[in-house]
Amino acid sequence: MVRYTVGQITSLSSLTRTHNSTNYPPTTYVATSNQPHHLTLTMAYPYRKHFIPLESNPSLFTELVHKLGLSPALEFHDVLSLDEADLLALVPRPAMALILVFPTSPDYEAEIAEKDKDAIEYAKSGDGDEDIVWFKQTINNACGLYGILHAVSNGVARDHIVPGSHLDRLLTSCTPLEPLDRAAALEEDEELEAAYKAVALQGDSEVPEDPEEEVDFHYVCFAKSHKNGHLHELDGDRKGPIDLGEFGDDDLLSERGLDVLKGFIEGVDCGGGFSLLALAPAE
């Protein structure tokens, strides 16, 4: 049976697993939320701006979204397993969005490039035209920020944005814009940058001296449309949001949601650790 366990594991099927070890079955996925939290990688792109990376740390993610204007009723939580009921039960429900942190590799980036080479660049904008809010990533090493924005801008979570807050103003101003203009608006948002930097500098991981230096992990968000309930894969490095189909009222950590995550993880065949954060009610 394939097991998907998050957190530090010292023994699994008589195998030991440390951060840099490779002595584990390729279908066993281990994330590192109880080890030093990982930083984030963005794929090769002519970025116009560079941020220091953000740890995959639920406390930091929560501090940032509250700083920007998400209600204290929601916060980010570590998800410690995809198949053990007692560990899944530790996450308050409903899970409104999920942010998966995973290692990339040249093979992964080549595979994504192949998948996207014939894809049409996303060009929708505005509540009347698009079912999901998606941000094209043009800020290097900021995929944690893009994951957060995708999580809070869609589904039920967007109803928890405090009126008049920076998030509220950002979403109101960005929603009508076409993707490249929306991306430029994020680049020019000094208040967003200041809030992000203040939180990113608090992490336990060593921050690269050069913000243009690439690090090792990437973030992808899974969130539902606030209009039609479809589940979407939201990655600012892709050509647009990926509609994964109708999801109804199911919780993102329901059996259906877990199957989607397991399928994605199996497709990211590049070794290393995985982490998963859920946006859910505060404890």
N, C-alpha and C positions, 0 to 999 in steps of 0.2 A: 504494500500500500504506500502510495506517495504521501509524504508528510510535509506540511508547510509550517514551519515553526519559526517564530520571530524571537529575537533576544539571544542572550549568550547561552550557548549549548556546550556542555563539556562531554556529553556522550549521546550518541544516537546510533542504534543498531551496531553497537560495539566499535563505532568510529569516533575519533575525537575531531573537533573542529575548532581551529583558531582563526583569527581574522585573515591571515595570509596563507592558511593551509589549503590544500586541494584534495585531501584524502576523504572525500565524501561523495556519495552517489550524485550524478548530475541531475537527478530529479528530486533531490533534497535541498530545500532553499532555506537559508539561515539569514536572518537580518540581525542588525547589530545595535538595537536600541538600548541594550544594557552594557554595551561597550562604548568607548568614546564615540560620540556621534559623528557621522561622516559629513563631509562637505559635498559640493555638487559640481558636476561637469556639464558644460554645454557643448554641443557639437560645433564643428568648424563652420563659421559664418562670418561675414564681414561686419562685425558688430561695430556700432557707432559709439557705444558707451560701455564701461566696465565697472562692475560692483565687486566687492569682496564677497565670497560665498557665504551662504547661510547654513548652519548646522541643521540636520534633520532631528531637531530637538523639540518635542511638543510644547515645552515651557516657553521656548523662544518664539515658536510660531504663534502661540496664544498671546504672548506679550505684544507681538507686532500687530496682530489683527485687532486687538483691543485698543492699541495706540491709534490705529487708523480709524476705528469707529464701529467695530462689530460689537454687538451686545455681549456683556459678560455672561449671558445665559448659555453661550456656546464656547467651547474650547477644543483644542486638539489633544488627542490621546494616542499613546502607543497602542498598536494592535499586535499582540504577542503571538498569535497563531492564526492560521487560516483553517484549521481542522480540529482543534481541541476546544470543546464546548465550554469548559471551565475557564479557559483563557479568553475566549471570545466574550464570555459573559462579563468580563471586567470592563468592557467598553460600554458606556451608557448608550441607549438607543433613543431615537434612530440615528444611525450614521448618515449624515447628510452629504458628505463628500469624503473621498479617500485620496491620499497623496502617497504614491509609491516611490521609494528611493531605491535605485538599483545601479549596479556598475555597468558602464559601457565599455566598448572595445572597438578597435578598427573594424572588426567583422560586423558588429552591431550597426555601426554608422554606415557601412557599405550596404547592409541589408535595408536600412531605412531609406537610403538614397535610391536604391533600386525600386522600393515600393512607391516612392513619391515621384519618380522621374516623369511619369505620365499623368500624375494627379494635377488637377486644376487648382490654382491658387485660390484660397477662400477669399471672397469679395463681398460677403454680405455685411450689412450694418443695420442698426436700428431695430427697435422692438417689433416693428411691423414686418421686417424682412428676415430676421434670424431667430432660430429657436434656442440658441445657446450663445453665451458671451464668451468670445475667444480672443486672446491677445497674442499677436505675433511677437516672438522674442527677439528683441534687437539690443538687449543689454546683456553683455557677457557675464557668465557665472551667477546669473540671477534667476535660475529656473526655480529655486525655492520660492522666490517672490511671485513668479508667474503661477506656480502651483497654488499658492495662497489666494491670489486674485481669482483664479478659475474656481476655486472652492467656494468663495464667499459671494461670487457674482451670479451664481446659478442655483437652481432648485430652491428648496425651502430656506436655505441659509441666507439668501438675499433679503428675506423678510425680516432678518435679525440685524440688518444694518441700521445704525442709529441715524434718524433723520437729521440732516444738517452736518453730519460728520464728514471727515475727509473722504472716507469710502463712498458715502452717499454722493458727494459732489463729483468724485472721480467717475463713478458709474454713470451718473446723469450726463456728464460731459462727454464721456468716451463712447457710450452706447450708440449715438447717432453717427459716429465716425466710421469711415472705411478702415480696413485693417492696418494699413501703413500709417494713416493719420492717428489711429488709436495707439499704435506703437510709439509714434513720435510724442504723443501726449504723455505717455509714461516716462519717456526719456527726459522730458522737460519739467517733470513734476518734482520740484525741489523739496516740498514737504514730505512726499513719499520717500525720496532718497534719504533725507535726514532721519526719518523714522526707521527705515531699513538699516542704515549704517549703525545707528545707536544700538539696535538689537543684535545685529550680526557680530559686532565687536565683543559681545558678552559670551560668546561660545567658548567651549573648552578646547576645541580643535585649533591647531596652529593655523593662523590666517596667512596666506601667501603675501609676501612683501609687495609683489607686483600683482595688481588686480587683473592684469591680462593673462596671468599664468593659469593654465587649465588644471583643474583637479579631477577627482576620479568618479564622481557619482552624478546621476541625473534624476530629476523629479518629473513625474507624470501624474496628473490629476484625473480622477474619475468622478464625474458629477452628472446629475440629472438635469434635463431641461426644465426650466420653470414654466414652460408653455405646454409641451406635449408629453413630458415624463420620460422621454427617451434617455438612455444612458449614453454618455459621451466620454471618449478618451481625449483629454485636453493636454496637448504638448505644444508649447510655443515654437519648438524647433521643427514641427511638421508644417505641411502646407495648409493645414486647417484642422478644425475639430473632426473627430472620427465618430460618426453615429453608430453606436453598437446595438441600436434597436429599442423597441418598446420595453419599458421596465416597470410601468405601473406604479403602485404604491409600495413596492417592495423596498425594504431597508437595504442599503448598499452592502451590509454585512450579512444579508440573507444568503441562502444557499445559491441563488442565482448570481448574486454579486460576487460571492467567493469563487464560483466557477469561472467568472470573467477574469478575476485576478490570477487564478491559477493558470489559466490559458495564456495570459500575458507573460507571466513569469517563465513558463515553459518555453516561450518563444524568445526570451532574452537569454540566450545560451552563451554567457560569457563569464560564468563563475563569480566568486566573491559573495558579499553579503547583501541582504535586502532589508529594508525597513519599511514599515507602513504606518502612516498616521491617519487617524479618522477625525473629521470635524463632527462633533456630537455635543449633546447637552453637557453643561458643566456638572461636576460632581458636587 
